[in-house]
Amino acid sequence: MALVLIFALLTGAGGSAIREAALSHNLLVRYLNTNKQLTLVATVKSDPTQSAQKVIGSRRLPQSYSVLVSSQIITLNSQRYRIRLPLRISSHKRLALIPGEEIEVMGKVIATKERKVAALFSVQGEVKRLHSASLIQRVASNTRNKFRIQASRVGDQSGALIPGLVLGDTSLESADFVVKMRRVGLTHLTAVSGANFAIVAAFILWLSQWFFRRQRARIILTSLVLIGFIFLVRPSPSVLRATVMSAVLLIAKVRGISSNPISSLGMAIGVLVLVDPFQATDPGFALSVCATAGILLLAPSIETFFSQRFGHEKLAELLAIPISATIMCTPIIIAISGTFSLVSIPANLLAAPVVAPITVVGFVAALIAPVFPQVTHFALLLINPFSKLIVIIAQQASSLPVIQLPKSYLGAGLILFILFAFRFFRKVLVIAAFILSSLGLIIVNSQWPGRDWEVVNCNVGQGDALVINLGQDQAIVIDAGPDPKLVDKCLRSLKIRQIPLVVLTHFHADHVAGLSGVLNRRKVGNVWLSNYQQPKNEKELVLGELGNISHQEVHQGQQVAFTSARGPVLIKVLWPNTWIDNFAPMPGDGSSINNSSIALLITVGKLRIFAPGDLEPPAQEALLSANEISNVDILKVAHHGSAYQFLPLLDRLKPKLALISVGAGNSYGHPAPSTIAALSQRGIKIRRTDLDGAIAVDKALRIRTKKSDWWNISWG
């Protein structure tokens, strides 16, 4: 046994070392990030994917498209080199490519953190097709396209889910929907998994019994169909993994209980890791293995237990599969995300009955889509109610609590300990301990933001998002940060459902790109905007997201009062002027835009808060001259604590607390040491989101912070 283990370790380590050496020691390494122009001839290995839009500083980067390729020939300085390397090519132009095509592109190579490729190849210019894909790949691509078109016509999210569940085509699924599915433990339904392969295989086995008497013939037919199905859903590593895992389950089922499916699972794992060593570090691989192992090891015992208790074999089987898979996958999920959904098993139980009809009918509908699109459309209409049920489950369950545990091996170890204790100790004691722990998590969560919080500076990375509490789940929000998910998460943790006023201080992306997260499932009364119309693209995006929501440009002298459950709230605009000032530009980008920021004096009872957006010294000086501004309690430091501060304004304000909204490890050097020194010399208490996380302050200036470290166990 020891020799087998040693041999396996040496084989795996050797394969990984060879692959790692090939990726890190090759011709391209010397040209990484050198702006050297190369010509690449490569074979396409995946479908193009559209990247999520990113914000860097004040700019929202244009969306890009990428695809995995295998290099064939690289031309540099008129020298041609034949070299086989996995690469990812990226372009700001849409890439209409299908796997199997041979293409030629020009561009430069960039270092990447993606471990399974040697480099990122940034395309400059057009993509030239040299050779078409094979007939079966072209047919598969055409089938996917036709099926996607028909699915898009039968529903919004429900229609988008069907191509993902049936063919692994997730291009119609929104990021928000994927997040909701992940939150409730239904991620495996947003794309093809081993369960889909098993359902298709079971359907073919059942259908083939009417044509073939011998079991061996039925298994051969099923295997051939699965091979064709691989091309239809794309032979990516995840699909190959799902194929092998489902094949293991089928073989175990066909051979009966006397077989040893664990040996087959071990063989499958070994083959996949030897072919692609990077699978060993892929979370999807670990989850797939654990789910399969759970079904093989735990499902029979769980099924027997429920069958004896309830006397219903079908119900017992239905319960056993999601419970066994969830139990085995939970430690991995905790280690990856730190999230355990209390509704995962109920959600899977509710969704399980409709997965099979969607998969089977969708599979048949996809096959006939290029020839009989009307029949495909009718079939999709039939299964759309089933898909809509999954969407409803995800929407309703995603609003329920999840347990946030340590996002590390500590969290995984905690779950393993609970499972071990449940197996070997008194179950009543373990259940009681779990209930007490859950109550403890609720108590821990009550520590942030505290019952009497007045101001919260959300942790949105390199951007701004300030929240003023109005009570009764209402708040004023000043800026939206760069990421919709982060600001939405912050507002959800504060239980904010109504926002009478949103203030977007200026149109830089790090202040407005997260607007959709602020608007998500919340009632917004009015929106204040800067009177400076730049950057034009960002302003148009903001107006498009606002739609029919009331919005207006504001300037110095305007004010609004709110009567809230927490007392009177007055918001006064101190800047900008009614005209556009042309100040001398400071180093960096967007001085004119920064100096058009809406600067606010906010009074909540006796608490005074000054929020100047990204104003730079010239505008700060003009603001000081034009307004009779005096002492404040809280200063939201301008421009993420940059070096460009007008210190006489700081001396006039005399804040007791300075909040700096800044991203950890940002490339701008924010906050500047000179700004920190100036605040410290004046005895001003400093809190910054890169070090302290989200910051909550009450009317007595008591501060509570919420970090994402291992000790932060909270009820989300």
N, C-alpha and C positions, 0 to 999 in steps of 0.2 A: 504493500500500500504506500509506504514511504517513497519507494522508488518511482511509483506511478506519479505521485504528487510532485516529486522533484523534477521528473521528466516534463510534466505539464507546465510547471513554473518556468523551466529553462526554455521550452518551446515557445510559450507565450512571450516571455521576455525577449527572446531572440527575434521573434517576428515583429514585436513592437520596436526594438532597436533598429532593425533593418529599415522599417518604414520611416521612423523618425530621422534616421541618417539620410535617407533619400530626400526627405522634405527640407532638411536644413543644410545639406551640403550638395549643391548643384549649381549649374551655370547661372541661374537667375539671382542667386544670393548677392553677388557682387554688384548687381544693378538695382537692388531694392532702394526705392526713394531717391533715385539719382536723376529722375526726369529724362532718362535715356529712352529714345524712341525705339521700339521693337515691333516686329511683325510676327504675329502668332497664327499658326494653322493648328486647329484643334477640333476635336469631336465633341459635340454637345452631349452631356450626360444627364441633364435634368430639365424640367420645365422652368422657364423664367419666373422669378418671383419679384414682387414689387416691395421695396423696403418701406418701413415706417418712416414718416417724415421726421427729421431730427432738427433740433435747434442748437446752434453753436453761437453763444453770446447773443448779439442782437439780431442775428440772421436765422431765418428758417431755410434750411438747405432744400434744394429741389429734390423731389423723389427720384430714386434711381431704381434700375432694374438689374438683376444679377442672375447668373446661371452657372452651374458647375460644368466644367469641360475637362477633357484630357488632352494635354498638348501633344502635338505630333512633330511639328517643325517650328523652330524659332529662328528668325533671321535678324542678325545684328551686324551692322557695318558691312552689309553685303555678304556676310558669312552665314551659311545655313547649318543649323545644328538639329539633328534628330534627337528628341528628348521626350520621354513620357513622364509627365507630372500632372497630378490633379491641381487645377487652378479654378479660381472663381473670377469670371469676368463681370465687370460692372459698367453700366452706361446710363446716362441721363435720358437717352432715347429708348423708347419701348423696343424690347427685344422679342420679335415674333419668331421664335425658334422652337424646334421640337427635338427630342432626344434622337441621336443617330446622325444628325446632319453634320457635315464637315464645313467649317467656316474659316475665313481669314479676316483678321482684325489688326489694326495698328493701335499702339498705345504704350503705356509705361507700367512697370510692375511696382507694387506697393506692399510693404510688410503688412501682415494681417495677424490677428489673434486667433483666427479660425484654425484649429490644429490639424484638420484633415486635408488642408490644401497647402501648397508650397508658397503661394502668394496671391494677392489680389491684382488682377490685370485691369487697369482703367482704360476703357476704350475711347479712342479719339478718332472721330470720323464714323464712316458707315461700316456695317457688317456685310462682308461679301460671302455668299454661299458658294462653296466649291462642289459639294456633292450632296444629293438628297438623302434622306433617311431611307431605311428599308421599307418595303411595302407594308409589312405588319405594323411598323411604327407609324407610318403615315395613316393607315387605317385607324389605328388606335387613337391618334391625335384628332382625326376628323370626328370620330365617335364621341370623344370627350367634348369637343367644341359644340357639336350639335346637341348633345345632352345638356350641356351647361346653358345653352340658349333657351331650350325648352323649360328647364328648371327655373330660370330667372323670370319666367312669365306666369308661374303658378303661385308665387308668394314672395314676400320680402325675406325675412330671416328663415322662414320654414322652407322656402324654395332654395335658399342658399345652402341650407344644411344638407339637402339630398345629394348633390354631387360630391360633397365631402364625405358623407357616410358611405356612399355607394362606390365612388371611383377615386376617392382621395383628392378630389379637386376642390381646394378650399378658397379659390380666388374670389368667390362671391361672399364669403363670410366676413363680417365686420370685426374689427379688433375688439370692440365692446362686447359683442356676442361671444367671442372666443374666451374673453376674460370671465364672463358669467358662467360659461360651461366649465371652465377650469375651477372656478370657485365652488361649484356644487359637485365636482367629481365626475363630470360627464365629458371630459376632454377627449376620451377615446371615441366619442361619437362625432367629433368635428372632422375626422379623417379616417381613412381605412385602417383597421386594426386586425389583430388575429381573429377576433370574434367575427368580423365580416367574412374572412376567408372560410372560417368554420361553417358559417351559415350557408354560404354559396356551395361549399363542398357537400354539406348535408343535403341541400336541395338537389344537387346533381346525383348524389347517391340514391336519394328517394326516387327521383325521376327515372334513373337508369334501371331500376328494378323491373320496370315494365318492358324493357328491351333486352336485358341481359340477366340470365339466371345465376351465372357464376359470380361470386363475390369479387374474385380477382379481376374480372373484366370490368366490373363497376368501379373498382378502385383505380384501374388504369385510365378509364374514361375521366374520372374525377380529377386525376393528376394532370391529364392533358388540358382539361378546362382551366385548372388552377394556373398552369403555365401561361395559357392565353390571357387569363385574368391579370397576371403579373404585368404583361405588356400594356394592358388597358389602364391599370392603376399606376403604372410606372415602376420599373425595377430599381427603385431607390433602396438604400440600406434598410430603412424602416419597413418597407414593403417586403423585402426579402426576409427580414426578421419575422414579420407577421406570417409569411408563408411557411417558414420552417416551424414556427411555434404551432400553428394550426395543423400542420402535417403531423407533428408529434401527438397532438390531441386526437386526431383522426385515427392514427395508427394504434394508439392506446385503446380507443373505443372499439375499433374493428377487431383487434386481437383479444379483447376481453380482459377481465380483471386479473387473469393469471400473468399477463405481461408486466414488464417493469418499465413504465413510461419515463421514470426518472432517468434511467440510463439513456433513453432516446433524447430526453431533454438535455442531458449533459453532453451528448454527442453533438446536438444542434448548436449548443452554446460554443463548444470547442471549434466547430467548423466555421461559425460566423466570426469568432474572434481571430482565428488564424487568417481568414480571408481579409478581414478589416480589423486590425488591432485596436483602432480608435473606437470601435463599438464598446469596448470595455469601460470607457469613460463617458459613454453616452447615457444620459438619464433615461431616455426612451428605451434603450436596450435593457437597463436594469428593471424598469417598470414592466416591460414585456415578459422578461424572465420570471419576475416575482408573481405576476398575475397568472402565468401558466403554471408555475409551481404551486401556487395556492389552489388552483382548480384541481390539480392532480393530487395534492397531498391532503388538503383540508376539506374540499367539497364532498367527498364520499362520507366522511364522518359527520359533517354538518347536515348533509341530506338525510342520513340515517337518524340523527337526533331529532330533526323536525318531523320526519315521517312518523317516528314513534310517538312524538308528542301530539301532533295534529292529525295523523292518520290520512294525510293527503300527499301522495308521492309527487305529483306534478308541482304542487305548491312548494314542497320541500326542495325539489330540484331548482325551482325558480329562485328560492331564497339562497340556496347554497352557493351558486356561482358568484353573484356579486359580493356576498359576504366573505367568501374565501379569498377572492381576488383583492378585495379592499384590505383585509387583515394583512396579507403579505406585502402589499404595496405601501401601506401607511408609513412604515419607517423610512422608506426611500422618499416619499412625498414630503415628510417632515424635514428630512435632511436637505432637500432641494429648496422648498418654498417656506417651510416653517408653518404651513397652514394645514389644519385638519378640519374638514367640513363635517359637522354633525348631521348634515342632511345627505351625505354622499350615498349611504346605503339606501335610504328611502327613495332618493331621486333615481338611483339605478334600478330599484325594484319597479318604480312607476314607469320608467322608460323602457325597461327590458322587453315587455310584450310587443312593442311596436317596432323594435329594431329589425326583427326577422322579416315582417312584411315589407318594410321599406327597402331592405337589402335585396330581397328576392325579386320583388316587382320592379324595383329600380334597376337591378342587373339586367333583367329581360328588356326593360324599356330602353336602356342604354344601347344594347346590342342592335335594336331595330331603329334607333334614332336617325341614322343617316338615310334609311330607306323609307321608313314610315313615321315621319315626324308628328303627324296628327295622332297616330296611335300612342306614340310616346307621350305626347301632351296629355292625352286622356288618362294614361296610366299614372302620370305624375299627379293629376288632379285627384285620383283615387287615393294615393298615399300621402298627399299633402296634409290632410287632417292628422295623420299619425305624426308627421314631422312637426306640425304645429303644436301638438301635445308636448313634444320634447322641448320646444321653444318656451312654452308656457311654464313647464317645470323649471327650466333654467332661470327664467325671469322671476318667478315667485320665490324659488329657493335661494337665489343669489342675495336676496335682501335679508336672509336669516343669518344668525351669528356663525362665525367660524372661530375655532380656537387657534390663536397665534402662539406657537411654541418656538423654542430656540431654533433658528434656521442654521443648523449645523449637525454634526454627528452627535452632539449632546442631546438634541431633540429626538433623533432616531434612537439613541440608547435609552431614553426615557420611555418611548413607546415599546421597545423590545422588553424592557423590564416589566412594564405593565402586562404585556402578553405572557411573559414567563410566569409572573405572579398569578395570573388568572389560570394558567395551566396547572401549576403545582401547589398552589395554596388555596385556602378557602375562598370560593368565588364571592360569597357575601361580603367578606372583608375587602376584597379588591374593588367590588362595585361601590362600596361605601367610601373607600379611599378616592375613587375616581370622582364621585359626586362632591366630596369635600374639596378636592383639587379644583374642580370646575367653579365651585363657589369662591374659592380663593382667587381664581383668575378674574372673576367679576369684581372682587374687592380691589385687586391690584389695578384694574382698569380705571376704577373710580378715582385713582390718584391723579389722572390726567384727563382733561385739562383742569379738573377741580370744579366744584359746583358753582363757584362765584367768579369764573373767569370773565374778563372784560375784553381782552385783546389776545389774539393768537397769531403768531407769525408761523405760517405753515412751512414745512421743510420741503421745498419744491426744487431743490438743486440750485443751479446758477440762474436765479430769477427771483421774482417778488410775488408774494401772495399774503396779504394781511387781512385778518377777519376781526370785525368789531361786533360784539355780542349785543343783540337786541332782546334776548329772551324769547321763550316760547318757540324755539327752533328757528328763529329768524336772526339774520346777521347782515351787515354791510361787508362787501368784499372789495378790497382795493388791489387790483391787478390779479392776473390768473396764472402767472408762472409759465414755464416753457412746456409743461407736460400735462395733458388733460387727466391722466391717471393719477398723478401725484396730488393735484389740487382736489380732485374728486374724492380721493381717499381721505384727505385731510378734512374736507367738509362733512364726509360721512361719519368720521370719528367724532366730529362736533355735533352730529345730528342736525345739521342745518338743512331745512327743507324749503324755506322761503328767504328770498334775498330782495328786499325792497329797493336796494341800490347797489349796482356794480360800478366801480370807477376803474377805467383803464387809463392809467396816467399818460401813456404814450404808446405808439404803435410798434415798438421794438418787439421782436418775437419772444424774448425772455419774459415779457410782461403780458402778452396776449395770446400766445400759441396754445395755452391751456384753457381757453375760454369754453370750449365744448364740455370740459370737465365741470366747470362751474355751472353751466346750464343744465347738466344731466339730471333729469327728473326733479328739477327745482323750479319753483315759480319765481320769476324775476320781474320786478316792477319797472325799473328804469335803469339806463346805462349812461354814464357820463364819459365823454370822449374828449381827447385833446383837440384843439383847434388847428393843429399843424397836420397837414394831410400826408405826411411821409412816414415810413415807406409806403408807397402807393399799394403795392401788392398785399402787404399785411393789412392795410386798412380795408381793402376790398374783401379779404378773407373774413375779417371781423364782421363787417356789415352783412356778409352772406350768412354767417353763423347766427347773427342776431335776428335775421328775418323780420318778423312783425313786432319784435320786442321794442318798446319805446326807448329811444336814445337821442342824445343831444350833445352838442359841443358846449363846453363851459369855459368861463374865464374869471379873472379876478373880480371879487365882490359878490359872486353868487353864493347862496347858502341854502341849506335845507334842514328842517328840524323833524325829529321823529319822537313820538310819544311811545315809549316802550315799557315793557313790564319791569325794566331795570332802571327807569327814570328817564329824564329828558336827554336827548342826544342831538347835538348841533354840529353840522359839518359845514365848514366855511372854506371857499376856494381862495387861496392867496396868490396863486399863479396858475396859468399865464395871463398876460395882458390880452386885451381885445385885438391887438395887432401882433404881428410876428417880429420879434427882435432879432437882429443880425449880429450876434456876438461873435467874437473871434473864436475860431475852432480850437479845441484842446486836442492833445494827442489821442489817438484811438478813433473809433468809428462813430458817426452819428451825433456829433456835438449839437447840431441844430435841433435834432429830434429830441435829444436828452433835455435840452434847455426849454423845450415846449411842454415838459411834463406838468401834469396837474399836481400842484402842491396843496395839501389839505391841513387845516387845523381842526381837529376833532375833539369835541368836548363830550365826555360821558359822565354825567354827574359832576364831580369835582376833579375828575381825571382828564388831563389835557394831553393830546397826542399830536405830534407833527410828523406828517408823511410827505416827503418832498419828491417822490419818484426818483428819477436819475439826474436831477438838476446839478449842473456843474458850477464852479465858482462865479463866473460872470452873472448867471441867472440868479444864483443865491444872493449875490451882492445887490442886484436890482430888486429882488424880493424883499430884502431887509430894508432897503430905502423906501419902498412903496407901502410897507405895512407896519403897523404898530403891533409887533409881535413880542410877547414877553415869555416868561418862564413856562416850560412844559414839563410834564412828568416823564413822557416816553418819546424818544426820537427814533424813527425808523431811518437809519443812516442812509444818505443818498448814494445811489449807484453802487450798491453792494460793498460799501466801505472803501471805494477807490481812493487814491491819493489826492484827488481833486476835490477838496473841501474848502469852503470859505470860513475860516476859523472865527471871525467876528460874529457870524451868525450863530455859531456854536456857543460863543460866550453870551450872546443875547438870550438864547433859548435855555441854557443852564439845565439840561435834562438830568434826571436822576438815573434813567435807564436808557441804554442805547441798544437797539435791535439791529443786527446785520444779517440780511438774507443773502446767503452766498453758498455756492456749490463747493463741496469738498474737492481739493486737488485741482481747482480750475486753473486754466492757462493764463489768466489775466493778473495773477498775483493778488487777487482780492481776498480778504481786505488788506489794504496796504499797511505795512508796519508804522508808517508815519501817522495814519489815521488812528490806529489802535493806541499809539503813544499819546496823541493829542487827547483822546477820550480818557485815557488812564490818568494823565497829568491833572485833569480837571476833576478827578474823583468820580467819574461816571461809571456806573456798573455796566459791563458789556456782556451781551449774550449773542451768539452767532449760530446759525443753523448748521454750518458745516461741522461744528464741534458739539453743539448741544442738541441738535435735532429740532423738532417742532417746539415752539416756546409759547407757553400760556402765562398771562399776567392778570392778576385780579386788581381790584380797586386800591388795595393796600400795597400794591407793587410786589406782592409775593409771587415768586416765579416757579413754575413747574415745567420741566422739559421731558420730552419723549424721544428717546434714541432707539435705534434698531439693534442694539447690542444683545448679547446672549441672555442678559438678565432681564431684558424687557419682555416679560411674559404677560400678555394682555388678551382680553376678550375683544375680538375685532368686530 
